[in-house]
Amino acid sequence: MKQVIIPSVLHDVFGEKQSLASILTILLFGGLLTAILYWMYPEMTSNLPVWRRVISLLLIFDIFAGCIANFTLSTSNYYAARKRNRIVFIAIHFHVVFIGVLLNTAIGYSIGVWIYTIIAAFIVNSLKGKQSQLFVAGLLLSIGQGCTPLLPHIPPYILITCLLFMLKVIFGFSVDHYNKKTIETMAN
């Protein structure tokens, strides 16, 4: 697959080189799922000013697209080589809280999911290079995704966003998916 050199301003999203197919898949997934959510649940933004609608939908798109981007070789390796960037990226992920506030819905649930996700992500990140990292990430993701749907009266659009936020940050972002051994195996 032909690799596209990514401008440095977008390295945090796509890494340094990314296939055109991967870029299109990331954007298509994020865009389509955001559009479907908006179409199926128009009440999520009804009676909101346009600026709040736009910002909330952009943040939802970022979560959805990031789920896929974080599983690419380029993005995973970019952060694997930059420990500080990964820690900063985890720490600034307030998206799900902002979405709850902007939509004025399930703010308490959004905060709870955010706290759980960030703590889990830091635990997983601390295990980088250890054989247990993938297992612990899977366990913490499963706990979060198993318990979140049990929250009473959580709107489906917040539930979907929270579940994909956890996937993005706990499992997609905090795990070093393509460690050096994996890369060497792929090269041979």
C-alpha positions in Angstrom: 0.0 0.0 0.0 1.2 3.4 -0.9 2.2 5.5 2.2 1.4 9.1 2.5 3.7 11.4 4.4 1.6 13.1 7.1 2.2 16.8 7.8 3.7 17.3 11.3 0.6 19.1 12.6 -1.4 15.8 12.1 1.2 13.4 13.5 -0.7 13.0 16.7 -3.7 11.7 14.7 -2.1 9.7 11.9 1.5 9.2 12.8 4.3 10.0 10.4 3.3 7.9 7.4 -0.1 6.4 6.7 -1.7 4.5 3.8 -4.3 6.4 1.9 -6.7 3.5 2.4 -6.2 3.8 6.2 -6.8 7.6 6.2 -10.0 7.2 4.1 -11.2 4.3 6.3 -10.6 6.4 9.5 -12.4 9.4 8.1 -15.2 7.4 6.6 -15.9 5.4 9.8 -15.8 8.5 11.9 -18.0 10.5 9.6 -20.5 7.8 8.8 -21.0 6.8 12.4 -21.4 10.4 13.5 -23.9 11.0 10.8 -25.9 7.9 11.6 -26.0 8.8 15.3 -27.2 12.3 14.4 -29.8 11.0 12.0 -31.1 8.3 14.4 -31.1 10.5 17.5 -32.0 14.0 16.3 -33.1 14.8 19.9 -29.5 14.8 21.0 -28.9 18.3 19.5 -32.4 19.6 19.3 -32.9 23.0 21.0 -29.2 23.6 21.1 -27.4 26.6 19.5 -25.6 25.8 16.3 -22.2 26.2 17.8 -22.9 23.6 20.5 -24.2 21.2 17.8 -21.2 21.6 15.7 -18.6 21.3 18.5 -20.4 18.2 20.0 -20.6 16.5 16.6 -16.9 17.3 15.9 -15.9 15.8 19.3 -18.0 12.7 18.6 -16.4 12.4 15.2 -13.0 12.7 16.8 -13.7 9.8 19.2 -15.1 7.6 16.5 -12.3 8.3 14.0 -9.7 7.9 16.7 -10.9 4.4 17.5 -9.7 3.3 14.1 -6.6 5.6 13.9 -5.2 4.3 17.1 -5.1 0.7 15.7 -2.9 1.7 12.7 0.8 0.8 12.7 1.7 4.4 12.1 -0.2 6.0 14.9 0.6 3.2 17.4 4.3 3.4 16.6 4.3 7.2 16.7 3.2 7.1 20.4 5.2 4.1 21.3 8.3 6.1 20.4 7.1 9.2 22.3 6.2 8.3 25.9 5.6 11.9 26.9 3.3 12.5 24.0 1.2 9.5 25.0 0.9 10.6 28.6 -0.1 14.1 27.6 -2.6 12.7 25.1 -4.2 10.5 27.7 -4.4 13.4 30.2 -6.1 15.8 27.8 -8.8 13.5 26.7 -11.8 15.3 28.2 -13.9 14.8 25.0 -16.6 12.6 26.6 -17.2 15.1 29.4 -17.4 18.1 27.0 -19.9 16.1 24.9 -22.1 15.6 27.9 -21.9 19.2 28.9 -22.5 20.5 25.3 -25.5 18.2 24.8 -26.6 18.9 28.4 -27.2 15.1 28.9 -25.8 12.4 31.2 -23.1 14.7 32.5 -22.5 12.6 35.6 -22.3 9.5 33.5 -19.8 11.2 31.1 -17.6 12.2 34.0 -17.7 8.7 35.5 -16.8 7.1 32.2 -14.0 9.7 31.8 -12.5 9.0 35.2 -12.6 5.3 34.8 -11.2 5.5 31.3 -8.3 7.8 32.2 -7.3 5.7 35.3 -7.5 2.5 33.2 -5.5 4.1 30.4 -2.7 5.2 32.8 -2.6 1.7 34.3 -2.4 0.1 30.8 0.2 2.6 29.6 2.4 1.9 32.7 2.6 -1.8 31.5 4.2 -0.9 28.2 6.8 -3.5 27.3 5.3 -6.1 29.6 3.5 -9.2 28.4 0.5 -8.4 30.6 -0.3 -5.1 28.9 -2.7 -6.5 26.4 -4.5 -8.8 28.9 -4.9 -5.9 31.4 -6.2 -3.6 28.7 -8.7 -6.2 27.6 -9.8 -6.8 31.2 -10.2 -3.1 32.0 -12.0 -2.4 28.7 -14.3 -5.4 29.3 -15.2 -4.1 32.8 -15.9 -0.6 31.5 -17.9 -1.8 28.5 -19.7 -4.4 30.5 -20.8 -2.0 33.2 -21.6 1.2 31.2 -24.7 -0.2 29.5 -26.0 -1.0 33.0 -26.2 2.7 33.9 -29.9 3.5 34.3 -31.5 5.8 31.6 -28.3 6.5 29.7 -29.2 7.8 26.3 -28.1 5.5 23.5 -26.1 8.2 21.7 -24.1 8.9 24.9 -23.7 5.1 25.5 -22.3 4.6 22.1 -20.0 7.5 22.4 -18.8 6.4 25.9 -18.2 2.8 24.7 -16.1 4.0 21.8 -14.3 6.5 23.9 -13.2 3.6 26.2 -12.1 1.5 23.2 -10.2 4.5 21.8 -8.3 5.4 24.9 -8.0 2.2 27.0 -7.3 -0.3 24.2 -6.6 1.6 21.0 -4.4 4.3 22.4 -2.8 3.0 25.6 -1.6 -0.4 24.2 1.6 -0.6 22.1 0.0 -2.8 19.4 3.0 -3.1 17.2 6.0 -3.6 19.5 9.5 -4.0 18.0 9.2 -7.8 17.9 5.9 -7.6 15.9 7.4 -5.1 13.5 10.4 -7.3 12.9 8.1 -10.3 12.3 6.1 -8.3 9.8 9.2 -7.2 7.9 10.4 -10.8 7.3 
